[in-house]
Amino acid sequence: MNYKIIADEAILIDFINWLPELKNNECYYVTLFARNKYAKDSELKSDKQQLKRLTSNKEFLFDKIKQMECEIGSYKQKGLPIPQEALALYITLNPRNYEVAARESAIDLVRLITNEYNGYNPHQVVLTNIQKACGTKKYFDIDFDNVEIDAVKSVIEESINNDSLTYLKTRGGFHLLIELDKIKNEYKKSWYKNITSIEGVDVRGDNLIPVPGCFQGMFIPHFV
C-alpha cells in the first residue's frame, strides 16, 4: 500500500487551473509535512517534520504531487514510520522568484564555503531561499484558526468588497485569500486593520496554504 496525498483529483485539478499563471522566472513551492496534532495516537514528537519539498510549474504540479505517494513506511521520524493521518501538503499561493532565490543562495553559499563545513546541504540552502523569494504577489492570505467561515463572514464582507475574496476551508478553520488587485479604493486603507482584528486571526501575509484536494490530516481542504 502507498501513502495517499491526493484525496480528490477533481478539486486538485481545479485548484491548479485557478492558480496564477507563472512568469518565466517563477515557480510554485510545495512541501509535505508530518504533523503530530493530526495523529494524536502516534509516537511522533515534531508537529512540523518536513518530509519532502519541491518546486514546479502548473503543467507538472499534479504529477509531482502524485510522485510523493510512495510506499507506506517510506516516510519516517527517528526510525518510526509516519502514519497516513499525519500527512499534510502545503503550497505557496504566490509564485516564487527563481532569480531572487538564486541571488540570495549565491550569497549564502559564498558565506558558508568561507568557513569550516558545519553540516550544511547546498540543495536545502537553495530550496529555503526559493521558499522565501516571493515573486508576483497576487494574494494576501489570512489564516483563521478554530473559527467557522459563517461565524465571521458578515464581518469580513463589511470590511472589503466580496469579489476580492476566496475562502479556503481547512481542517482547523479557514484561509481568507484576498486578491490584492481587486480591492476597491474605498477599502484600501482600512481592510487590513479591520479584518486582522477579527477574532481567530492567526497567521497573515505570504503564507503556505493547505493544497485543496490533498489530505490535511485526513481532511480535504476545499474552496467555499
RAZIUR-V506068 format. One record per pair of residues at least 24 apart in sequence whose C-alpha atoms are under 7 Angstrom apart, sorted by sequence separation. I is the first residue (numbers start at 0). J is the second residue. D is the distance in Angstrom with one decimal. If there is no record, write none. Layout:
i:I j:J d:D
i:I j:J d:D
This chain:
i:29 j:53 d:5.4
i:50 j:74 d:6.7
i:104 j:128 d:6.2
i:28 j:53 d:5.9
i:29 j:54 d:6.1
i:103 j:128 d:6.6
i:147 j:172 d:5.8
i:148 j:173 d:6.8
i:28 j:54 d:4.6
i:145 j:171 d:5.3
i:146 j:172 d:5.0
i:27 j:54 d:5.4
i:28 j:55 d:6.7
i:144 j:171 d:5.7
i:145 j:172 d:4.8
i:159 j:186 d:5.7
i:26 j:54 d:6.2
i:27 j:55 d:5.3
i:100 j:128 d:5.0
i:144 j:172 d:4.8
i:158 j:186 d:6.9
i:26 j:55 d:5.5
i:27 j:56 d:6.0
i:100 j:129 d:4.9
i:143 j:172 d:5.6
i:144 j:173 d:6.8
i:26 j:56 d:5.3
i:143 j:173 d:5.3
i:142 j:173 d:6.2
i:143 j:174 d:5.9
i:159 j:190 d:5.8
i:97 j:129 d:6.5
i:100 j:132 d:5.5
i:142 j:174 d:4.5
i:158 j:190 d:5.4
i:43 j:76 d:7.0
i:96 j:129 d:6.9
i:99 j:132 d:5.9
i:141 j:174 d:5.6
i:142 j:175 d:6.4
i:95 j:129 d:6.2
i:140 j:174 d:6.5
i:141 j:175 d:5.1
i:95 j:130 d:6.7
i:140 j:175 d:5.7
i:141 j:176 d:6.6
i:158 j:193 d:6.3
i:96 j:132 d:5.4
i:140 j:176 d:4.7
i:158 j:194 d:6.6
i:95 j:132 d:5.3
i:96 j:133 d:5.8
i:139 j:176 d:5.9
i:140 j:177 d:6.3
i:95 j:133 d:4.6
i:96 j:134 d:4.5
i:138 j:176 d:6.1
i:139 j:177 d:5.1
i:94 j:133 d:6.2
i:95 j:134 d:4.7
i:138 j:177 d:5.3
i:139 j:178 d:6.7
i:155 j:194 d:6.0
i:93 j:133 d:6.7
i:94 j:134 d:5.3
i:138 j:178 d:4.7
i:139 j:179 d:6.7
i:93 j:134 d:6.9
i:94 j:135 d:5.9
i:137 j:178 d:5.9
i:138 j:179 d:5.7
i:15 j:57 d:6.4
i:93 j:135 d:6.4
i:137 j:179 d:5.9
i:93 j:136 d:5.6
i:93 j:137 d:6.2
i:93 j:138 d:6.5
i:170 j:215 d:6.8
i:38 j:84 d:5.8
i:37 j:84 d:6.2
i:38 j:85 d:5.1
i:37 j:85 d:5.1
i:170 j:218 d:5.8
i:35 j:85 d:6.0
i:170 j:220 d:6.9
i:34 j:85 d:5.0
i:169 j:220 d:4.8
i:33 j:85 d:5.0
i:34 j:86 d:6.5
i:168 j:220 d:5.5
i:33 j:86 d:4.8
i:146 j:199 d:5.9
i:167 j:220 d:6.8
i:168 j:221 d:5.4
i:32 j:86 d:5.8
i:33 j:87 d:6.4
i:145 j:199 d:6.6
i:167 j:221 d:5.6
i:168 j:222 d:6.0
i:31 j:86 d:7.0
i:32 j:87 d:5.3
i:144 j:199 d:5.3
i:167 j:222 d:4.5
i:168 j:223 d:6.5
i:31 j:87 d:5.9
i:32 j:88 d:6.3
i:143 j:199 d:5.1
i:144 j:200 d:6.4
i:166 j:222 d:5.7
i:167 j:223 d:6.1
i:31 j:88 d:4.6
i:143 j:200 d:4.5
i:144 j:201 d:6.0
i:166 j:223 d:5.5
i:30 j:88 d:6.0
i:31 j:89 d:6.4
i:142 j:200 d:5.9
i:143 j:201 d:5.6
i:30 j:89 d:5.4
i:141 j:200 d:6.9
i:142 j:201 d:5.4
i:5 j:65 d:7.0
i:29 j:89 d:5.7
i:30 j:90 d:6.4
i:142 j:202 d:5.2
i:29 j:90 d:4.4
i:141 j:202 d:6.1
i:142 j:203 d:6.1
i:28 j:90 d:5.7
i:29 j:91 d:6.7
i:141 j:203 d:4.4
i:28 j:91 d:5.6
i:140 j:203 d:5.7
i:141 j:204 d:6.4
i:4 j:68 d:6.0
i:27 j:91 d:6.3
i:140 j:204 d:5.2
i:3 j:68 d:5.7
i:139 j:204 d:5.3
i:140 j:205 d:6.1
i:2 j:68 d:5.0
i:139 j:205 d:6.1
i:140 j:206 d:6.3
i:1 j:68 d:6.0
i:2 j:69 d:5.9
i:27 j:94 d:5.2
i:28 j:95 d:7.0
i:1 j:69 d:5.3
i:2 j:70 d:6.0
i:26 j:94 d:5.5
i:27 j:95 d:5.9
i:1 j:70 d:4.1
i:2 j:71 d:5.2
i:25 j:94 d:5.9
i:26 j:95 d:5.3
i:0 j:70 d:5.9
i:1 j:71 d:4.9
i:25 j:95 d:5.3
i:26 j:96 d:6.7
i:0 j:71 d:6.1
i:25 j:96 d:4.7
i:24 j:96 d:5.9
i:25 j:97 d:5.7
i:21 j:94 d:6.7
i:24 j:97 d:5.5
i:24 j:98 d:6.5
i:2 j:83 d:6.1
i:28 j:130 d:6.2
i:25 j:134 d:6.7
i:91 j:206 d:6.3
i:92 j:207 d:6.6
i:91 j:207 d:4.6
i:92 j:208 d:6.7
i:90 j:207 d:5.2
i:91 j:208 d:6.4
i:89 j:207 d:5.8
i:90 j:208 d:5.5
i:89 j:208 d:5.2
i:90 j:209 d:6.5
i:89 j:209 d:4.3
i:90 j:210 d:6.2
i:88 j:209 d:5.8
i:89 j:210 d:5.3
i:88 j:210 d:5.9
i:88 j:213 d:6.6
i:88 j:214 d:6.7
i:87 j:214 d:5.7
i:88 j:215 d:6.3
i:86 j:214 d:6.8
i:87 j:215 d:4.1
i:86 j:215 d:6.2
i:87 j:216 d:5.7
i:86 j:216 d:5.5
i:85 j:216 d:5.2
i:84 j:216 d:4.9
i:84 j:217 d:5.5
i:37 j:216 d:5.1
i:14 j:211 d:6.4
i:11 j:211 d:5.6
i:10 j:211 d:6.3
i:11 j:212 d:4.4
i:10 j:212 d:4.7
i:11 j:213 d:6.9
i:8 j:212 d:6.3
i:7 j:212 d:4.7
i:6 j:212 d:5.5
i:7 j:213 d:6.6
i:5 j:212 d:6.2
i:6 j:213 d:4.9
i:5 j:213 d:4.3
i:6 j:214 d:5.8
i:4 j:213 d:5.5
i:5 j:214 d:6.3
i:4 j:214 d:5.6
i:6 j:219 d:6.6
